Amino acid sequence: FHCRTRNQILLTCFIAELVTESKAVHYTKGGPLPTMVFPAIDFTNVRKDIMARKQRAELNNGRLAMIATMSFIAANNIPGSVPALA
């Protein structure tokens, strides 16, 4: 990235954090979820079995993303640690 582009991305992230984290009661302490980060989605019309399957799929996708991220970090820092990336 160019320095200007990187600074624009960092400034945008900083503003989003500032807006969502500066509430009187934080969302992890029972306050409302910030709609900038978590848009309101109505799942009341989704069947319970379909919702459970989608939640499992989302959880598995998150786990796979974490494993992939750690693989890239390991491959960068420990030569030969990830054979598929060597």
Secondary structure, DSSP 8 states (H G I E B T S, - for coil): --HHHHHHHHHHHHHHHHHHH-SSS-GGGT----TTTS-----TTS-HHHHHHHHHHHHHHHHHHHHHHHHHHHHHHSTTSSGGG-
